[in-house]
Amino acid sequence: MKLTQPLYNIFLIFTIIKLTYHSQFDKILHRMGDYMNFKTKSIIFLRILLSALTLLLIVFIFSNSVKNAEASSESSGRIVAFLNRICTLLGLKFTFTQPVVRTLAHFCEFGLLGVLSQLTFLSCFGVKVKAILSSVFLVILTALTDEVIQLFSEGRAFQISDLIIDFSGSLLGLVAIFLIAMLINNHRLRKSEKE
């Protein structure tokens, strides 16, 4: 099974659900219109969108963990070849290897998970410590689950080094988003005090 097939199936299901329930969702929001303003509706939509994107990324991460060692190595090999072709085209003397690509993949996947989870929880809780703690919990749970899944995949193993890389990437992403949110929030407070 190709890597894109499970993602395509998830996208297809999400699209069907969206098309099927879009009008019902609009009706519900319209009925709630007496109680909610446009800003509240936008926040609800944003929360749903960010939650869905976060969930899709977690599914993508787990789908990579389910692969056996041979299939995982084959996927990494294709990415290594692609990146090395780009380096050659750009005239760079750098050559990617599978360990480098795997490390970068873990760091980037979980960095993106940190960003998405932080945005999701910020949309729910606002700029509070609760948002960052919820993101940290989700990221740690996802990283641990990811490594446990690999225990059951042929030729793969639970690796503490992967946990450290995963957590480092996600921590960078979620702290960056939290700091940006704090700066924006402080700017808004100062602006409203001046008015």
C-alpha positions in Angstrom: 0.0 0.0 0.0 1.3 3.4 -0.9 1.8 6.1 1.7 -0.6 8.4 -0.1 -3.5 5.9 -0.1 -4.4 6.2 3.6 -4.0 10.0 3.5 -6.2 10.1 0.3 -8.8 8.0 2.0 -8.9 10.2 5.1 -9.1 13.3 2.9 -11.9 11.7 0.9 -13.9 10.8 4.0 -13.3 14.3 5.4 -14.5 15.9 2.2 -17.7 13.6 2.0 -18.5 14.5 5.6 -17.9 18.2 4.9 -20.2 18.1 1.8 -22.8 16.0 3.5 -23.1 18.0 6.7 -22.1 21.4 5.4 -25.7 22.6 4.9 -26.7 21.2 8.3 -23.8 22.9 10.0 -24.8 26.2 8.3 -28.3 25.7 9.5 -27.2 25.1 13.1 -24.9 28.1 13.0 -27.7 30.2 11.4 -30.1 29.2 14.2 -27.4 30.0 16.7 -27.0 33.4 15.0 -29.4 34.9 17.5 -27.0 33.9 20.3 -23.7 34.2 18.6 -22.0 36.9 16.6 -19.8 36.4 13.5 -16.6 36.4 15.6 -17.8 33.5 17.7 -18.8 31.5 14.6 -15.4 32.2 13.2 -13.7 31.0 16.3 -15.8 27.8 16.3 -14.8 27.2 12.7 -11.2 27.9 13.4 -11.2 25.4 16.4 -12.8 22.7 14.2 -10.3 23.3 11.4 -7.2 23.3 13.6 -8.4 20.2 15.5 -9.0 18.4 12.2 -5.5 19.4 10.9 -3.9 18.3 14.1 -5.7 15.0 14.0 -4.7 14.4 10.4 -1.1 15.1 11.2 -1.2 12.6 14.1 -2.8 10.0 11.7 0.0 10.7 9.2 2.7 10.2 11.9 1.1 6.9 13.0 0.8 5.7 9.4 4.6 6.1 9.1 5.1 4.1 12.3 3.0 1.2 11.1 5.3 0.6 8.2 7.8 -2.2 8.5 11.5 -1.5 8.4 11.8 -2.3 4.7 8.9 0.0 3.7 10.1 2.8 6.0 13.6 2.5 4.6 12.2 2.6 1.0 10.3 5.8 1.8 13.3 7.4 3.3 15.4 6.4 0.3 13.0 8.1 -2.1 13.2 11.3 0.0 17.0 11.1 0.2 17.2 10.7 -3.6 14.9 13.6 -4.1 16.8 15.9 -1.8 20.1 14.9 -3.3 18.8 15.7 -6.8 17.7 19.2 -5.6 21.2 19.7 -4.0 22.8 18.7 -7.3 20.5 21.0 -9.3 21.4 23.9 -7.0 25.1 23.1 -7.2 25.4 22.3 -3.5 28.1 19.9 -2.3 25.9 18.5 0.4 24.7 14.9 0.3 21.7 13.7 2.4 21.8 10.3 4.1 19.0 8.3 5.5 19.9 8.9 9.2 19.9 12.7 8.5 16.6 12.5 6.6 15.0 10.4 9.4 16.1 12.8 12.1 14.9 15.8 10.1 11.6 14.0 9.4 11.0 13.4 13.1 12.0 16.9 14.1 9.8 18.5 11.4 6.7 16.3 11.8 6.7 16.9 15.5 7.6 20.6 15.1 4.5 21.0 12.9 2.5 19.0 15.5 3.7 21.4 18.2 2.6 24.4 16.0 -0.8 22.9 15.2 -1.6 21.7 18.7 -0.5 25.0 20.2 -2.8 26.9 17.8 -5.6 24.5 18.5 -5.3 24.9 22.3 -4.8 28.7 22.0 -8.1 28.9 20.1 -9.8 27.0 22.9 -8.1 28.4 26.1 -6.6 31.7 25.0 -3.0 32.8 25.9 -2.8 30.8 29.1 -0.4 28.3 30.6 -3.3 25.7 30.2 -2.8 25.9 26.4 0.9 25.2 26.5 0.5 22.4 29.0 -2.3 20.8 26.9 0.0 20.9 23.9 2.9 19.4 25.7 0.7 16.6 27.0 -0.7 15.9 23.5 2.8 15.9 21.9 4.3 13.6 24.6 1.3 11.2 24.3 1.7 11.2 20.5 5.5 10.6 20.6 5.1 7.8 23.1 2.3 6.2 21.1 4.4 6.6 17.9 7.3 4.7 19.4 5.1 2.0 20.9 3.5 1.4 17.5 7.0 0.8 16.1 7.4 -2.0 18.6 4.8 -3.9 16.7 6.2 -3.1 13.2 8.6 -5.7 11.8 12.2 -4.6 12.1 11.4 -1.4 14.0 12.1 -0.5 17.6 11.2 1.9 20.4 14.0 4.5 20.4 14.6 7.0 23.2 16.6 9.1 20.7 13.5 9.5 18.5 11.5 10.6 21.6 14.1 13.3 22.3 14.1 14.5 18.7 10.3 14.4 18.6 9.9 16.4 21.8 12.6 18.9 20.8 10.9 19.6 17.5 7.5 19.9 19.0 8.7 22.1 21.9 10.4 24.5 19.5 7.1 24.7 17.5 4.7 25.2 20.4 6.9 27.6 22.3 7.4 29.7 19.2 3.6 29.9 18.6 3.0 30.6 22.3 5.5 33.4 22.4 4.1 35.0 19.2 0.6 34.7 20.7 1.8 36.4 23.9 3.4 39.3 21.9 0.2 39.8 19.9 -1.9 39.7 23.1 0.4 42.2 24.8 0.3 44.5 21.7 -3.6 44.4 21.7 -3.7 45.2 25.5 -1.4 48.2 25.1 -3.4 49.4 22.1 -6.7 49.1 23.9 -5.2 50.9 27.0 -4.2 53.9 24.7 -7.8 54.2 23.4 
